[in-house]
């Protein structure tokens, strides 16, 4: 990991702490409704990564996004199956219109921005908030949801984030590229924090999972 990526990782984690802290102090809410939020997030990030595949010229980054798209699609199915087991009819699920976060990310045109915003930052947010959601499920005796996240979803999110670190170290090498990566990282954190605060008001809990 380059010194730039180390510095950006530290700054990201500092800002991310406020998002995850909100969830830790709010281990409440309807877990089924919170899983439905996960369903939306999983299909949204899968679609985002797939959108980037054909327009990303660097082969290793193209393949990273393809892997991410497939992993997130699998997460969607895992969550959908869990909701079905809990008695929720997901057959008619229709993805909603893009949130401000995904609308912003779909507009990113450069490889460095996409790595920073998607693999490096969004997946870090997901990993952190998922840990809170797992704690909520565990406190309610929902061992199966915890198992799904622990054995399948969280390892993927961690791997995506680590891949983002590696690719950012490889491609964000000039001051201009590094400034672009930092701006994308901070913008994703800013939009995500605002969106999650608004959603927490609607859901009555800040303890909902991410991508």
Backbone bond lengths (Angstrom), bond angles and torsions (degrees), N, CA, C in turn:
res aa  C-N    CA-C-N  psi(-1)  N-CA   C-N-CA  omega(-1)  CA-C   N-CA-C  phi
1 X - - - 1.463 - - 1.528 108.85 -
2 X 1.307 117.14 129.02 1.458 120.94 179.72 1.528 110.82 -73.37
3 X 1.328 115.45 164.76 1.465 119.10 179.45 1.529 110.61 -62.81
4 X 1.338 116.70 -34.97 1.466 118.94 177.93 1.526 111.00 -62.23
5 X 1.314 117.06 -46.72 1.465 120.36 -178.86 1.527 110.14 -65.62
6 X 1.316 117.19 -37.74 1.467 120.16 176.81 1.527 111.03 -61.05
7 X 1.332 115.72 -44.72 1.467 120.09 179.53 1.526 111.21 -64.67
8 X 1.336 116.27 -42.09 1.463 119.87 -179.30 1.522 110.37 -69.49
9 X 1.312 117.10 -35.54 1.471 121.33 176.54 1.528 110.12 -61.49
10 X 1.325 116.66 -43.12 1.459 120.56 179.83 1.523 111.11 -65.61
11 X 1.318 116.66 -41.90 1.468 120.22 179.59 1.524 110.48 -67.02
12 X 1.308 116.11 -41.49 1.466 120.48 177.50 1.515 110.96 -60.37
13 X 1.322 116.77 -46.58 1.468 120.25 -178.13 1.523 112.02 -64.70
14 X 1.322 115.99 -35.11 1.468 119.70 178.19 1.527 110.51 -63.37
15 X 1.332 116.59 -43.86 1.468 120.23 179.40 1.522 111.60 -72.95
16 X 1.319 115.89 -34.64 1.455 120.68 -179.70 1.520 111.76 -66.55
17 X 1.319 116.93 -27.69 1.463 121.27 -177.16 1.524 111.62 -57.67
18 X 1.323 117.36 -36.58 1.465 120.13 179.86 1.518 111.36 -66.83
19 X 1.332 116.54 -36.24 1.463 120.60 179.26 1.516 110.83 -68.39
20 X 1.326 116.75 -46.48 1.461 119.51 -177.94 1.527 111.45 -71.92
21 X 1.330 117.55 -31.81 1.464 120.30 179.01 1.520 111.08 -62.68
22 X 1.323 116.79 -37.24 1.463 120.53 179.33 1.518 110.87 -60.35
23 X 1.325 116.71 -39.23 1.457 120.35 178.70 1.510 113.29 -71.35
24 X 1.322 116.82 -35.56 1.467 120.10 -178.58 1.518 112.05 -67.71
25 X 1.318 116.87 -28.75 1.468 120.04 -179.25 1.524 111.62 -92.52
26 X 1.328 116.09 7.82 1.465 119.95 -176.98 1.526 109.99 -138.26
27 X 1.334 117.22 56.99 1.466 121.22 179.09 1.527 108.92 -78.87
28 X 1.329 114.03 70.91 1.456 120.06 -176.56 1.520 108.71 -148.75
29 X 1.332 115.36 174.91 1.452 120.20 177.43 1.513 111.84 110.94
30 X 1.317 115.36 166.18 1.460 123.37 178.37 1.523 108.27 -79.27
31 X 1.336 116.68 109.20 1.465 120.54 -174.59 1.518 112.09 -60.28
32 X 1.325 117.07 -33.32 1.466 119.79 178.98 1.524 110.50 -65.88
33 X 1.332 116.65 -44.73 1.463 119.96 177.37 1.522 111.08 -62.94
34 X 1.321 115.99 -35.96 1.461 119.50 179.21 1.521 111.11 -68.44
35 X 1.329 117.45 -34.64 1.465 121.01 175.18 1.528 110.94 -65.67
36 X 1.308 116.99 -31.87 1.460 119.86 177.37 1.532 110.73 -65.80
37 X 1.335 116.37 -32.04 1.464 119.97 173.88 1.528 109.72 -63.83
38 X 1.324 115.60 -40.79 1.465 119.71 178.45 1.517 111.05 -61.01
39 X 1.325 116.60 -37.83 1.460 120.82 -179.69 1.533 110.43 -59.32
40 X 1.315 115.98 -43.80 1.470 120.92 178.31 1.526 110.56 -64.46
41 X 1.317 116.51 -45.40 1.464 120.15 -177.72 1.525 112.03 -63.60
42 X 1.325 116.57 -41.65 1.455 119.75 -176.65 1.528 111.60 -64.16
43 X 1.326 117.00 -45.31 1.463 118.35 -179.44 1.524 110.79 -70.01
44 X 1.327 117.23 -31.80 1.464 120.73 -179.87 1.520 111.80 -66.54
45 X 1.322 117.13 -44.53 1.462 118.85 -178.42 1.524 110.90 -74.60
46 X 1.329 117.59 -31.06 1.464 119.99 175.00 1.522 110.24 -62.66
47 X 1.315 115.97 -44.63 1.462 121.13 178.88 1.526 111.02 -64.49
48 X 1.324 116.69 -40.61 1.465 121.15 179.41 1.522 110.99 -61.07
49 X 1.326 116.19 -51.10 1.465 119.78 -178.60 1.528 110.89 -62.08
50 X 1.329 116.71 -40.23 1.465 120.20 178.67 1.525 111.32 -63.99
51 X 1.338 116.25 -36.28 1.459 121.06 178.44 1.525 111.18 -62.17
52 X 1.322 116.19 -35.62 1.460 120.74 -177.43 1.534 113.60 -77.84
53 X 1.313 117.73 -21.90 1.471 120.42 -173.80 1.532 112.50 -55.86
54 X 1.329 120.42 -54.77 1.470 119.34 -174.50 1.517 114.67 -72.15
55 X 1.335 118.03 -15.93 1.471 120.28 -176.80 1.525 112.40 -108.34
56 X 1.325 117.00 11.39 1.468 121.36 175.50 1.519 108.20 -105.33
57 X 1.332 119.51 114.55 1.468 120.82 -173.28 1.525 114.89 -74.56
58 X 1.330 117.87 -31.46 1.466 119.88 -176.18 1.535 109.79 -73.11
59 X 1.317 116.52 122.77 1.456 120.61 -171.33 1.525 112.79 -61.23
60 X 1.340 117.75 -42.99 1.460 118.69 -177.77 1.527 111.70 -66.16
61 X 1.336 117.17 -34.73 1.453 120.09 177.46 1.526 110.58 -73.45
62 X 1.318 116.29 -40.54 1.467 121.06 175.92 1.528 110.32 -54.81
63 X 1.340 116.47 -46.02 1.461 120.95 -179.06 1.532 111.21 -69.63
64 X 1.322 116.90 -32.47 1.469 119.85 176.95 1.526 110.60 -64.18
65 X 1.323 116.16 -42.31 1.466 119.24 177.72 1.528 111.10 -67.75
66 X 1.314 116.51 -36.98 1.467 119.36 177.64 1.525 110.49 -63.56
67 X 1.320 116.01 -42.50 1.466 119.66 176.87 1.524 110.47 -61.98
68 X 1.332 116.05 -44.15 1.459 120.07 -179.87 1.527 110.74 -61.35
69 X 1.317 117.00 -44.00 1.464 120.46 179.81 1.526 110.99 -58.71
70 X 1.345 115.92 -43.90 1.455 119.34 179.61 1.519 113.05 -67.59
71 X 1.327 116.41 -41.54 1.469 120.40 179.43 1.530 110.97 -62.58
72 X 1.330 115.69 -44.08 1.462 119.07 -177.84 1.534 111.31 -68.80
73 X 1.326 116.51 -33.48 1.468 119.45 174.74 1.527 110.09 -63.83
74 X 1.327 116.24 -38.68 1.465 119.91 176.29 1.522 111.00 -65.60
75 X 1.328 117.00 -39.53 1.468 120.35 176.85 1.537 110.16 -61.13
76 X 1.328 115.73 -41.24 1.465 119.47 177.87 1.527 110.04 -56.70
77 X 1.324 116.60 -45.39 1.466 119.50 -178.15 1.524 111.43 -67.22
78 X 1.326 117.01 -38.33 1.463 120.37 177.21 1.526 111.16 -61.06
79 X 1.325 116.13 -45.05 1.465 120.35 -179.90 1.532 110.23 -68.13
80 X 1.330 116.52 -41.43 1.463 119.76 178.95 1.525 110.83 -61.40
81 X 1.322 116.77 -42.84 1.470 120.37 178.64 1.527 110.88 -63.91
82 X 1.328 116.53 -38.62 1.464 119.72 179.68 1.521 110.26 -67.23
83 X 1.313 117.71 -41.89 1.458 121.01 177.34 1.526 111.06 -62.13
84 X 1.329 116.53 -41.03 1.467 120.12 178.02 1.522 110.68 -61.50
85 X 1.339 116.38 -40.44 1.465 120.61 178.85 1.527 111.43 -65.54
86 X 1.320 115.87 -26.42 1.471 121.01 178.34 1.529 112.18 -88.47
87 X 1.325 115.91 4.15 1.458 120.18 175.36 1.506 115.81 93.63
88 X 1.319 117.56 12.75 1.464 120.95 -179.66 1.525 109.35 -94.90
89 X 1.311 117.37 130.34 1.463 122.41 178.19 1.527 108.98 -82.89
90 X 1.330 116.22 109.03 1.465 120.31 -178.25 1.528 111.57 -105.30
91 X 1.332 117.19 6.11 1.465 120.60 -175.86 1.524 111.78 -61.85
92 X 1.318 116.75 -33.06 1.456 119.97 -177.66 1.517 114.35 -97.21
93 X 1.338 116.60 16.19 1.465 119.65 -177.87 1.525 110.86 -60.23
94 X 1.310 115.51 131.47 1.459 121.91 176.20 1.519 108.47 -127.41
95 X 1.317 118.09 123.13 1.475 118.66 179.29 1.520 111.21 -58.69
96 X 1.325 117.11 137.75 1.470 120.44 178.97 1.521 111.02 -76.12
97 X 1.319 115.36 174.46 1.468 120.40 174.24 1.524 109.35 -62.31
98 X 1.322 115.76 158.03 1.460 120.36 -178.77 1.521 111.28 -57.15
99 X 1.327 115.46 136.73 1.458 121.45 170.59 1.525 107.95 -73.54
100 X 1.343 118.07 165.96 1.474 119.47 175.83 1.528 112.50 -55.23
101 X 1.347 116.75 -34.83 1.461 119.66 -179.41 1.520 111.38 -65.32
102 X 1.334 116.72 -49.83 1.458 119.10 -177.39 1.522 111.86 -72.80
103 X 1.329 117.17 -29.19 1.460 119.67 174.43 1.530 109.75 -63.67
104 X 1.337 116.52 -42.48 1.467 120.36 177.40 1.527 110.78 -62.39
105 X 1.319 115.93 -47.03 1.463 119.41 -174.74 1.524 112.17 -67.86
106 X 1.320 117.14 -34.73 1.465 119.34 178.09 1.520 111.69 -65.78
107 X 1.321 117.37 -20.73 1.453 121.04 179.07 1.519 114.25 -86.05
108 X 1.319 117.91 -4.28 1.466 120.66 -179.56 1.527 109.87 -73.27
109 X 1.326 116.44 129.20 1.460 120.23 -172.19 1.518 114.48 -106.27
110 X 1.336 118.19 -23.16 1.463 119.02 -174.82 1.524 111.14 -99.26
111 X 1.302 115.02 153.54 1.461 121.08 -178.82 1.517 111.70 -60.93
112 X 1.324 116.97 -44.19 1.466 120.75 -178.20 1.524 110.70 -62.58
113 X 1.322 117.85 -42.23 1.470 120.86 177.43 1.525 110.88 -61.49
114 X 1.305 116.77 -43.86 1.462 121.26 -177.54 1.527 111.40 -65.21
115 X 1.315 116.55 -43.08 1.471 119.59 177.56 1.525 109.66 -61.48
116 X 1.337 115.92 -48.64 1.460 120.57 -175.86 1.521 111.64 -63.39
117 X 1.323 116.26 -45.24 1.459 120.54 -176.17 1.523 112.19 -73.57
118 X 1.330 115.95 -42.33 1.460 119.96 -172.87 1.511 114.93 -88.18
119 X 1.313 116.00 -75.95 1.461 119.84 -175.79 1.529 111.76 -64.41
120 X 1.310 117.00 -42.95 1.462 120.80 -172.42 1.526 112.98 -77.23
121 X 1.330 117.25 -43.07 1.471 120.01 -172.43 1.521 113.38 -103.18
122 X 1.323 117.57 -53.45 1.467 119.67 -176.39 1.528 111.52 -58.62
123 X 1.326 116.25 -39.78 1.460 119.01 -178.77 1.528 111.75 -71.64
124 X 1.327 117.12 -27.96 1.459 120.08 174.91 1.525 110.67 -68.77
125 X 1.331 115.81 -40.83 1.464 119.40 175.70 1.518 109.85 -60.14
126 X 1.329 115.64 -47.41 1.469 120.39 -178.56 1.523 111.44 -58.01
127 X 1.318 116.36 -46.09 1.469 119.50 -178.30 1.525 110.64 -60.80
128 X 1.326 116.75 -44.71 1.459 120.25 -177.56 1.517 113.21 -65.63
129 X 1.327 117.24 -46.68 1.465 119.14 -177.87 1.527 111.49 -73.08
130 X 1.339 116.93 -27.94 1.466 119.37 176.18 1.527 111.63 -65.12
131 X 1.323 116.67 -34.70 1.462 119.89 177.87 1.536 110.32 -61.25
132 X 1.322 116.42 -40.53 1.464 119.90 177.27 1.520 111.22 -65.14
133 X 1.320 116.04 -43.28 1.460 120.07 -179.69 1.531 110.58 -63.32
134 X 1.308 117.02 -38.79 1.463 120.63 176.86 1.531 110.58 -61.97
135 X 1.332 116.25 -39.34 1.469 119.82 178.39 1.519 110.43 -63.33
136 X 1.321 116.59 -40.30 1.464 120.31 177.03 1.525 111.12 -61.63
137 X 1.331 115.98 -48.06 1.465 120.16 -179.47 1.523 111.05 -62.53
138 X 1.326 116.38 -40.34 1.462 120.25 179.59 1.524 110.73 -63.85
139 X 1.337 116.67 -39.29 1.460 120.19 -179.58 1.521 111.68 -65.58
140 X 1.323 116.83 -18.78 1.465 121.34 -179.22 1.524 112.81 -105.44
141 X 1.311 115.63 7.18 1.448 119.50 176.90 1.517 114.81 78.29
142 X 1.337 117.56 16.10 1.460 121.11 179.56 1.525 109.13 -89.17
143 X 1.319 115.27 74.96 1.461 120.81 -175.09 1.528 112.04 -67.76
144 X 1.327 117.38 -29.57 1.463 119.68 -177.12 1.528 111.99 -69.20
145 X 1.331 117.01 -42.83 1.470 119.09 176.78 1.521 110.32 -63.38
146 X 1.319 116.81 -41.96 1.463 120.66 177.28 1.526 110.31 -59.46
147 X 1.322 116.69 -43.45 1.469 120.47 -179.65 1.525 111.85 -61.54
148 X 1.320 116.73 -42.98 1.468 120.87 179.98 1.524 110.73 -60.70
149 X 1.320 115.38 -44.13 1.464 118.54 179.88 1.525 111.43 -69.51
150 X 1.321 116.86 -43.47 1.459 120.51 -176.54 1.528 112.06 -67.63
151 X 1.309 117.88 -40.82 1.467 120.75 -172.89 1.519 113.57 -89.22
152 X 1.322 118.03 -26.19 1.461 119.87 -173.70 1.525 113.79 -121.04
153 X 1.321 117.04 -55.37 1.460 119.27 -170.82 1.523 112.58 -73.79
154 X 1.322 117.63 -49.69 1.456 119.88 -176.46 1.533 113.76 -63.76
155 X 1.334 119.56 -41.66 1.466 117.68 175.97 1.527 112.96 -59.22
156 X 1.325 117.27 -37.44 1.462 120.19 177.12 1.518 111.19 -66.07
157 X 1.333 116.97 -44.28 1.458 119.72 -178.93 1.524 110.99 -61.99
158 X 1.324 115.96 -41.49 1.462 119.95 177.79 1.526 111.04 -64.02
159 X 1.323 116.74 -42.50 1.466 120.25 179.75 1.524 111.02 -64.21
160 X 1.321 117.97 -40.86 1.462 121.10 177.38 1.524 110.72 -61.12
161 X 1.319 116.07 -43.84 1.463 120.23 -178.19 1.528 111.09 -65.20
162 X 1.313 116.94 -40.76 1.461 121.05 178.06 1.527 111.21 -66.78
163 X 1.323 116.15 -37.02 1.465 120.34 175.99 1.525 109.77 -64.15
164 X 1.327 116.11 -38.21 1.458 119.81 176.11 1.522 112.21 -60.91
165 X 1.321 116.77 -41.37 1.465 120.50 176.87 1.535 110.65 -58.77
166 X 1.318 115.46 -48.11 1.465 120.48 -177.56 1.531 111.97 -62.76
167 X 1.318 116.27 -43.96 1.463 119.88 -177.98 1.523 111.30 -71.88
168 X 1.319 117.13 -34.46 1.455 119.93 177.44 1.529 110.26 -66.16
169 X 1.325 116.42 -39.47 1.464 120.08 177.34 1.529 110.77 -62.85
170 X 1.307 116.13 -33.17 1.470 120.67 -178.03 1.526 112.20 -77.61
171 X 1.318 117.18 -39.36 1.466 119.71 -169.91 1.528 114.83 -106.06
172 X 1.321 119.07 -21.38 1.470 120.76 177.83 1.524 108.44 -94.75
173 X 1.322 116.28 78.86 1.465 120.95 -171.64 1.519 113.80 -110.89
174 X 1.324 118.31 -18.62 1.460 120.68 179.68 1.530 109.23 -102.56
175 X 1.333 117.42 159.93 1.469 119.28 177.04 1.532 112.46 -56.61
176 X 1.313 116.60 -37.41 1.467 119.97 -179.92 1.526 111.04 -67.03
177 X 1.324 117.37 -44.80 1.454 120.64 179.06 1.524 111.20 -64.92
178 X 1.313 115.95 -38.57 1.457 119.74 179.97 1.527 111.36 -67.78
179 X 1.313 116.74 -37.99 1.466 120.14 176.75 1.530 110.30 -64.95
180 X 1.322 116.41 -38.81 1.463 121.04 178.01 1.521 110.80 -64.74
181 X 1.322 116.64 -43.37 1.470 121.05 179.65 1.519 110.76 -63.96
182 X 1.305 116.71 -43.29 1.466 120.08 -179.72 1.519 110.89 -64.28
183 X 1.319 117.00 -42.22 1.466 120.57 180.00 1.524 111.09 -62.35
184 X 1.327 117.14 -41.64 1.464 120.94 179.40 1.520 110.84 -66.36
185 X 1.320 116.76 -41.55 1.458 121.17 178.80 1.526 111.16 -60.29
186 X 1.312 116.21 -49.83 1.463 120.20 -177.58 1.517 112.01 -67.89
187 X 1.324 116.69 -33.62 1.463 119.46 179.53 1.533 110.81 -68.30
188 X 1.326 116.90 -41.27 1.465 119.87 177.60 1.526 110.28 -61.99
189 X 1.320 117.01 -44.39 1.463 120.23 178.56 1.530 111.21 -61.97
190 X 1.316 116.83 -40.12 1.461 121.03 -179.78 1.528 111.29 -65.07
191 X 1.326 116.67 -48.48 1.470 120.24 -178.95 1.523 110.33 -66.30
192 X 1.329 116.20 -41.98 1.463 119.93 -178.74 1.523 111.67 -63.63
193 X 1.314 116.83 -41.68 1.468 120.40 179.82 1.524 110.65 -61.90
194 X 1.326 116.67 -44.58 1.462 120.31 179.89 1.526 111.09 -65.97
195 X 1.324 116.49 -41.94 1.462 120.92 -178.66 1.524 111.30 -66.26
196 X 1.324 116.60 -40.80 1.465 119.43 -178.93 1.528 111.02 -69.93
197 X 1.332 117.19 -34.88 1.468 119.78 177.16 1.526 110.70 -64.64
198 X 1.317 116.24 -40.78 1.463 120.61 178.79 1.530 110.54 -67.36
199 X 1.335 116.47 -42.24 1.459 120.18 179.38 1.525 111.40 -66.45
200 X 1.322 116.77 -34.65 1.472 120.58 179.06 1.520 111.20 -62.31
201 X 1.324 116.22 -36.97 1.465 119.63 177.02 1.528 110.22 -63.61
202 X 1.314 116.31 -41.48 1.464 120.94 -178.42 1.523 112.19 -70.41
203 X 1.334 116.50 -38.95 1.461 121.69 -175.41 1.525 113.48 -88.07
204 X 1.312 116.04 -17.06 1.463 119.15 -176.66 1.510 112.72 77.36
205 X 1.323 117.09 17.09 1.465 122.02 -179.88 1.511 109.22 -162.87
206 X 1.334 115.46 143.00 1.465 120.73 174.61 1.521 111.02 -97.43
207 X 1.323 116.53 5.48 1.463 121.51 -173.00 1.523 110.70 -99.15
208 X 1.328 116.56 59.39 1.466 119.11 177.89 1.518 110.05 -116.03
209 X 1.327 116.03 151.19 1.461 120.26 -172.95 1.511 112.55 -74.76
210 X 1.340 114.45 169.91 1.463 120.77 178.73 1.513 110.75 -113.23
211 X 1.314 115.14 -145.13 1.459 119.54 -173.46 1.524 112.16 -79.53
